[in-house]
Amino acid sequence: MLKLLALLPLLALPALAHTKDISDIAKATADYAVNHYQQDMVNSLAQLVKHNTVAVDGVSVIDNPQHQHFKKELANQAAALGLDFQDYGYVVVIGLGKSDQRVGVITHGDIQPVNPDKWQNSPFELDLTSEPGKLLGRGTEDDKGPIATALYAMKSIKDNHIQLSKRIELYVYMAEESDWGPLMTFVKNHDLPQVNITIDAEYPVVTAEKGYGTISMTFADKKIESDSPYITTFIGGFFGSQIPEDAQATIANANPQLLATIQKLAEKQQGMSYDYQWQGTQLTITALGKSTHSSKPADGVNAITHLAEILAVQRWPNNASGALVNFVNDHLGTGLYGHKFGNIAYEDDFMGPMTVSPTVLKQLDNGIQLNINIRRPKGKTKQQLDTEINQVLIAWQHKNQIQLLDMQNAIGDPFVQTDAPHIDTLLSVFSHYTGIQDAKPISIGGGTNSRLFPNAVSFGPSMPGEVYTGHSEHEFITMEQFVLNLKMYTAVMVELAH
């Protein structure tokens, strides 16, 4: 009986839907890519990283010199590799082969904002030496690294004269991080590939994405005349899809006893550091946490919520900064899933829980706007969630005798792909090159352009279980992962287009 029980786990292993091996031609082409193009791929990435392709308010991609220089670099690289190139303004398409049947590889060339002061070297120069084995720079993981990888996967297929039954097209969108509108227009007006993969997320295969949303409210400023302590300023956050690592608060009429109490609370926290500066009776507290992509708040430490927590030593007078701190402590705390925010918390068995994270404090002439990023799974309607959010805000205002200047909820829809025909192929490639034989589709908190293309799922470039560095102030891709991506992307393109 004991021998039979010991064998049961082994007997269960073969029952996998995607244990079929990949073709010899896919393996050979992937090996060729790695043997011939590792350094060229690094050189390609170095040229792409040089361009600061962050969105500029009021300036379109068409009028932004950095975006235009980046696209020119892509055109030059495509020509050097013998690939065709088409520029549609906001979208660039780089292609290999001719066929009415097509395989699309979807990515983006724009980046999120970056604070150069937080980098050891310029984020716009590929850094190969600061941390051996890592390629550091803005866009290395999201998404200029994947672009370079895809280019050399296509080049390897071309070099080997592989007969393709489907054309391969690499789509590079230039405003994924800021404005999906132009891509939606492009999708409506162009025939798209019949099968698509997005290389802007995680392995093994992403078949579900949470909906992106923002809860926004504005706290009215008002003059405080008091000899007691009150918060004069509270600032923090950089952009909506980043968990903020910086926040700062200034307290008027502070005293050493108040500071001692605050410091006791700070000592209980993990992952935070604080600097305390006096100017007369004015105390300024500067908080440093850890930034990360807001779709993965557990990978970071939110400076806004943690700074508010150590200020929970009293109920603060209700000017904009004081009311904001009170609200954060009342209905957000340092949790990640909205459990203090009325009844909004929920989760889906596959997609996981909704995440609720304050990301930006926008300083206005008449107050402070608090923007809370939410990533929601399926399971509630927009109307239900909107009602639950507003119930909390209305009740909080009534209880605290405060009137918010503005309240707005933008609630995006989750995306679930149910019938993409190439999922098993992607899983087989992943299993072959990683040795992970029980790989299954996953859900992520982020949103990719997969939802706009037919039969699209995401395939990398980030490995499961690894911290995603895109959107952080320490973005990198390891050389090991860069090479592994080249193997898998080359093999997948062969398997899908041969």
Secondary structure by P-SEA (a helix, b strand, c coil): caaaaaaccccccccccccccccaaaaaaaaaaaaccaaaaaaaaaaaacccccccccccccccaaaaaaaaaaaaaaaaacbbbbbcccbbbbbccccccbbbbbbbcccccccccccccccccccccccccccccccccccaaaaaaaaaaaaaaaaacccccbbbbbbbbccccccaaaaaaaaacccccccccccccccccccbbbbbbbbbbbbbbbbbbccccccccccccccccccccbbbbbbccccaaaaaaaaaaaaacccbbbbbbbcccbbbbbbbbbbcccccccccccaaaaaaaaaccccccccaaaaaaaaaaaccccccccccccccccccccccbbbbbbccccccccbbbbbbbbbbcccccaaaaaaaaaaaaaaaaaaacccccbbbbbbbbbbbbcccccaaaaaaaaaaacccccccccccccccccccccbbbbccccccccccccccccccccaaaaaaaaaaaaaaaaaacc
